[in-house]
Structure formats: structure tokens, C-alpha cells
Amino acid sequence: MQNVLPNPPLQVRYKTLLWILAAAPIIGLIALTDQLFLAGAVKHTMDIPIEDILAITAILTFPHIIASFIGFADPEYASFYKKPLLKGIVISLGIAIGCKLFLDGPFILFIVAFYSIYHNIMQQFGISAMMLGRKQTLSYALMKWALVIPSGLAFAFVMLSFVPEVVELREQFISIDAFFLVAATLLAIRYYLQIRKEADLPKIGVQYFIGNIVCMYISYFLIAGGYGLMAIILSRVIHDCTAYWIYMVHDQNRNGTKNHNYLYALPTKLGIKPFWLVVPIAAVISTLMLGIYDHVDTMAVIISAFNIMHYYIEGHTWKRGTLHRQHVPFV
């Protein structure tokens, strides 16, 4: 049971989410083409300073985060989520101030890398479990953590590639990643063997599950081949496009017939549907906010604080029975 309100105008279709995964083979093909025919020209263009890598990461990350907050301009939502919102603000401010006082930029980026990857993997494989219609067993949980560890290390390696000591450990990073990726694959195979004979096992759920594993391998080979920034972009594209689609469906179902959100008040009067407003509004707000910060350490603190606020709140908004879930049917 999804606890969705009856007759919502829009739905999140599993086929749409599956097609988003196509970004992985496309980006992998670009890297392969670069190696075989372009003499690494694409790779050389990604050899940029950490400030630029951080800026690209912020540009890709922030609109998604802001999009997740747009719903709270709805008074009913603000009231319903009041406690987690207040706790999230306190936690985020505490982390931002603590990081600024006691930590430096590289260590903050390391924390952000692990937290971001944890959130991404839990989202993708949470959706996989929902598509499969199965509870997450111990093998499934261990598989997710076996993916979080190498992915977090790989992300951190890319983000800290300006630190000489980290660069010297490249081979060790790659070997550790390979070990955990193989372990995760074996756990994934074990899980699939446990459920494959069940008569009502959805084919699209199996495809999405396998597709996410394949994405992990493509990301690994991108990083091992020196396309670390491309691997980060791939991760963001899949995670963010999936989230944007869910937000767009949610906001249209919630505000399409009767608007409840202050940010949509004027545009909806002009006939613009909330479905088309989520991403542009998030992009504008993100651009204004990111334009304020031009120092790498300050930007790292801001990104980490907003990321943690986002992850904390998302852990509450998408629980079964919440207002968000009532407006997002998955089919």
C-alpha cells in the first residue's frame, strides 16, 4: 500500500525511472570513445582546479536541494513537518559553524562525499526494493553498505585530488573500491537468487535493480580510467533527475487543482502549472545563493550544511503516510 490520495492526475512511472539510468551507458560510451578515438581529449578538459570541481558539484547539487525545500512554502506542510524542520536547521547550523571553526575544506569535502553517496545509494536501492515489492533482507542491506564504502571513497578521492598525499594512494583507493564492489555484486546475486523464483516478481523491478549495479561498475571504471569528474556528473544526473521527476509529480498533484504553495501563487494565476515551475524556481534560488560565496572553504561549509539539512529532512518527508507520499503514486 502506498497510502496515496485517490485519483491523482500524475504518476511516477517505473519505466521513466528506468530510462533515467540510461545516462550511465551513454556517459560510459563517451569515455570509451574518448579513449579509443579522441586520444583522451575529453579527459584533459576535466583536469581542472579543485575550486572549479567544487563549483560544478555545487551547481549540480544545489538546485536539487532547493527543489526539495520548495514544498515547505506550503503552510500545511510547514506545520506538519515543523519538528524535523527545526531540528534540521539546528543540526545544519551547528555543523556549519563547527566546520568553519574546527575543520578545513578537505576534511569537510570528505564528509560531504560519504554523506552524499550514502544518500544517493539509499535512494536508488530504496526505489529498487519498492519496484521489486520485496522487503530488504540482510543481504540487501549489506549490499548497499558494500556499495556506500567504495563509492564514498571514490567520490572523496576525486574531490581531494588536489591533495598530494591522496594522489599517492590512488592504487590503494582503486583496489579497495574493486574489493567492495565485487563483494556487493556477490551479495546482490545472493539476494536475486533468493527472490527469482517468486511468481509475482516484477520484471521492471529486476531490470532497475540490475541497472543500478551496472551503474556502479560504470562509475568505477570511469574513476579508474581518470574520468572522476564524469563519474560525479553521472551520479548527480541519475540521482537528481530521479528526484526532480518525483518533486515535479508531487507538486503538480498537490497544487494543480488548488494551489497551496506561496511560491506558485502568481505563476499558477498566469496559467503555469507547478509541474513546470519546480526546476526553474530551484535553479534561480540556487544561482542567487551560490553567487554569494566565492571562497572554497566557505562554499564547502555551505554545501555540507545544506546537504545535511536536505538528507535529514528527506528522511522524514518520504516516510510512509506523510503528506508527500500521499501525492506521489508509483506505478
C-alpha atoms as one frame of an Amber mdcrd trajectory, in Angstrom:
protein
   0.000   0.000   0.000   1.317   3.436  -0.961  -1.249   5.457   1.042  -1.816
   7.739  -1.943  -4.854  10.002  -2.192  -7.405   8.799  -4.775  -7.223   9.781
  -8.455  -4.002  11.847  -8.595  -3.580  13.393 -12.064   0.089  12.405 -12.432
   2.086   9.306 -11.537   5.756   8.403 -11.221   6.097   5.597 -13.718   8.757
   2.974 -13.132   9.640   2.992 -16.838  10.577   6.672 -16.600  12.906   5.986
 -13.682  14.440   3.079 -15.597  15.119   5.284 -18.618  16.982   7.765 -16.397
  19.551   5.016 -15.759  20.399   5.167 -19.469  22.654   8.102 -18.587  25.226
   5.583 -17.303  25.922   3.693 -20.559  25.777   6.973 -22.507  28.457   8.594
 -20.340  30.451   5.356 -20.327  30.320   5.309 -24.122  31.585   8.899 -24.236
  34.593   7.945 -22.093  35.273   4.843 -24.201  35.060   6.872 -27.417  37.458
   9.401 -25.925  39.966   6.642 -25.136  39.723   4.883 -28.495  39.358   7.751
 -30.960  39.998  11.137 -29.319  43.333  10.459 -27.582  41.911  11.465 -24.199
  40.789  14.950 -25.275  37.687  14.788 -23.068  39.762  13.601 -20.102  42.175
  16.519 -20.474  39.320  19.042 -20.366  38.382  17.668 -16.923  41.826  18.375
 -15.459  40.627  21.472 -13.607  41.354  23.109 -10.209  39.511  21.924  -7.101
  37.698  25.267  -6.924  36.124  24.501 -10.300  35.290  20.910  -9.316  33.641
  22.189  -6.153  31.763  24.843  -8.110  30.494  22.252 -10.618  29.429  19.980
  -7.762  27.609  22.868  -6.091  25.896  23.868  -9.331  24.712  20.287  -9.858
  23.734  19.681  -6.222  22.097  22.884  -5.040  19.052  23.055  -7.358  18.030
  19.540  -6.250  18.365  20.534  -2.592  16.385  23.744  -3.071  13.716  21.851
  -5.043  13.226  19.588  -2.030  12.565  22.648   0.162  10.025  24.325  -2.153
   7.201  22.226  -0.746   7.631  23.836   2.674   6.313  27.130   1.306   3.002
  25.338   1.794   1.662  26.319   5.286   0.157  22.865   5.896   3.481  21.220
   5.085   5.427  23.677   7.230   3.161  22.840  10.152   3.172  19.073   9.558
   6.999  18.912   9.385   7.647  21.615  11.976   9.677  19.473  14.393  12.054
  17.867  11.851  12.470  21.233  10.112  13.517  22.947  13.324  15.817  20.071
  14.269  17.306  20.085  10.780  18.026  23.818  10.939  19.739  23.479  14.310
  21.804  20.497  13.168  22.799  22.207   9.919  23.786  25.446  11.611  25.744
  23.516  14.212  27.644  21.628  11.544  28.286  24.766   9.501  29.643  26.695
  12.481  31.596  23.695  13.807  33.179  23.013  10.427  34.127  26.651   9.994
  35.771  26.793  13.431  37.452  23.401  13.717  37.795  21.770  10.289  39.410
  22.663   6.980  37.978  22.417   3.474  39.379  18.980   2.507  38.019  17.235
   5.587  34.611  18.820   5.061  34.615  17.582   1.463  35.452  14.084   2.687
  32.408  14.119   4.996  30.178  15.515   2.254  31.389  12.826  -0.163  30.382
   9.963   2.109  27.098  11.524   3.154  26.161  12.336  -0.441  26.961   8.854
  -1.692  25.105   7.262   1.219  22.022   9.316   0.348  22.292   8.541  -3.371
  22.669   4.791  -2.939  19.930   4.542  -0.340  17.590   6.392  -2.722  18.359
   4.244  -5.759  18.190   0.909  -3.990  15.228   2.013  -1.892  13.376   2.578
  -5.150  14.664  -0.786  -6.388  13.194  -2.553  -3.358   9.896  -0.742  -3.896
   9.804  -1.787  -7.553  10.584  -5.381  -6.596   7.846  -5.260  -3.973  10.085
  -7.054  -1.505  11.374  -6.319   1.970  15.048  -5.500   2.259  16.805  -8.570
   3.658  20.144  -8.665   5.471  21.890  -9.455   2.168  20.249  -6.414   0.590
  21.296  -4.134   3.465  24.872  -5.438   3.407  24.971  -4.964  -0.363  24.011
  -1.301  -0.001  26.743  -0.682   2.581  29.262  -2.563   0.446  28.431  -0.036
  -2.282  28.472   3.013   0.002  32.051   2.375   1.171  33.781   2.178  -2.241
  31.561   4.860  -3.771  32.232   7.218  -0.876  35.980   6.582  -1.120  35.915
   7.129  -4.879  33.945  10.365  -4.552  36.298  11.555  -1.817  39.308  10.655
  -3.947  38.049  12.791  -6.808  37.142  15.711  -4.542  40.536  15.536  -2.751
  42.636  15.007  -5.856  44.407  18.309  -5.153  45.985  16.811  -2.001  49.358
  15.155  -2.914  49.092  12.523  -0.167  45.732  11.404  -1.547  47.047  11.166
  -5.114  49.851   8.901  -3.914  47.258   6.456  -2.577  45.425   6.176  -5.910
  46.201   2.493  -6.471  45.113   1.605  -2.935  41.850   3.501  -3.441  41.170
   1.646  -6.691  41.965  -1.755  -5.122  39.706  -1.143  -2.101  36.913   0.016
  -4.384  37.238  -3.110  -6.528  37.126  -5.395  -3.477  33.941  -3.875  -2.073
  32.310  -3.679  -5.495  32.852  -7.393  -6.032  31.548  -8.102  -2.512  28.428
  -6.013  -3.234  27.909  -7.870  -6.502  28.056 -11.251  -4.759  25.521 -10.042
  -2.185  23.296  -8.733  -4.995  23.462 -12.116  -6.737  22.610 -13.883  -3.479
  19.619 -11.599  -2.954  18.383 -12.152  -6.507  18.701 -15.922  -6.170  16.539
 -15.716  -3.043  13.680 -13.970  -4.852  13.971 -15.005  -8.523  11.585 -17.975
  -8.308   8.761 -15.969  -6.776   5.887 -15.920  -9.250   4.909 -12.271  -8.855
   8.436 -10.825  -9.119   8.096  -7.662 -11.285  10.346  -7.753 -14.344  10.885
  -3.990 -14.308  11.987  -4.173 -10.674  14.664  -6.726 -11.602  15.763  -4.516
 -14.502  16.042  -1.458 -12.267  17.919  -3.428  -9.605  20.445  -4.781 -12.110
  20.661  -1.378 -13.807  21.806   0.277 -10.603  24.511  -2.361 -10.115  25.693
  -1.759 -13.687  25.811   1.990 -12.962  28.168   1.303 -10.061  30.539  -0.607
 -12.349  30.484   2.123 -14.988  31.285   4.716 -12.303  34.151   2.549 -11.041
  35.706   2.220 -14.491  35.289   5.944 -15.106  37.228   6.767 -11.943  39.849
   4.070 -12.564  40.295   5.453 -16.082  40.820   9.011 -14.897  37.291  10.309
 -15.594  36.494  11.135 -11.988  34.597  14.337 -12.700  32.494  12.496 -15.270
  31.660   9.860 -12.642  30.475  12.607 -10.279  28.359  14.126 -13.042  26.863
  10.692 -13.777  25.948  10.187 -10.127  24.328  13.606  -9.942  22.412  13.207
 -13.222  20.793   9.916 -12.170  20.103  10.957  -8.584  18.901  14.470  -9.387
  16.779  13.628 -12.424  15.051  10.900 -10.417  14.404  13.329  -7.569  13.291
  16.160  -9.878  10.744  13.902 -11.552   9.290  12.876  -8.203   9.174  16.510
  -7.000   7.502  17.638 -10.222   4.816  14.977  -9.988   4.300  15.709  -6.300
   3.993  19.477  -6.696   1.575  19.156  -9.618  -0.647  16.687  -7.753  -0.556
  18.804  -4.600  -1.118  22.204  -6.230  -2.602  21.508  -9.643  -6.282  21.788
  -8.730  -5.901  24.203  -5.829  -2.625  25.944  -5.073  -1.298  25.676  -1.506
   2.227  26.967  -2.092   3.214  30.629  -1.787   5.933  30.277  -4.454   3.385
  29.078  -7.007   0.718  31.685  -6.220   1.454  34.150  -9.027   2.604  31.708
 -11.735  -0.469  29.492 -11.304  -2.706  32.542 -11.705  -0.940  33.101 -15.031
  -1.779  29.541 -16.063   1.658  27.999 -15.490   1.443  24.542 -13.944   3.516
  23.717 -10.834   4.960  20.762 -12.761   6.952  23.202 -14.917   7.911  25.537
 -12.066   9.878  23.278  -9.706  13.200  23.164 -11.555  13.304  26.825 -12.769
  12.484  28.184  -9.296  15.100  25.903  -7.710  17.686  26.978 -10.306  17.060
  30.690  -9.748  17.235  30.450  -5.956  20.375  28.289  -6.171  22.085  30.743
  -8.520  21.369  33.639  -6.178  22.646  31.731  -3.148  25.799  30.351  -4.764
  26.676  33.781  -6.121  27.212  34.974  -2.552  30.091  32.592  -1.814  33.395
  32.833  -3.703  35.810  31.155  -1.248  36.420  27.403  -1.431  36.325  26.797
   2.343  33.183  28.853   2.813  31.491  27.146  -0.119  32.454  23.729   1.279
  30.832  24.617   4.613  27.663  25.926   2.961  27.358  22.895   0.696  27.864
  20.485   3.596  25.297  22.257   5.787  22.614  22.328   3.104  23.348  18.738
   2.111  22.907  17.506   5.669  19.740  19.574   6.110  18.398  18.086   2.889
  19.260  14.498   3.826  17.822  14.866   7.306  14.529  16.299   6.075  14.207
  13.765   3.242  14.380  11.021   5.857  11.100  12.389   7.248   9.237  13.635
   4.168   9.208  10.327   2.283   8.222   8.033   5.114   5.036   6.051   4.556
   1.944   8.066   5.479   3.455  11.558   5.160   1.851  14.376   3.186   4.487
  13.994   0.472   3.792  10.297  -0.065   0.038  10.947  -0.350   0.608  12.869
  -3.559   3.162  10.609  -5.296   1.831   7.323  -6.725   4.476   4.957  -8.128
   3.264   2.660 -10.875
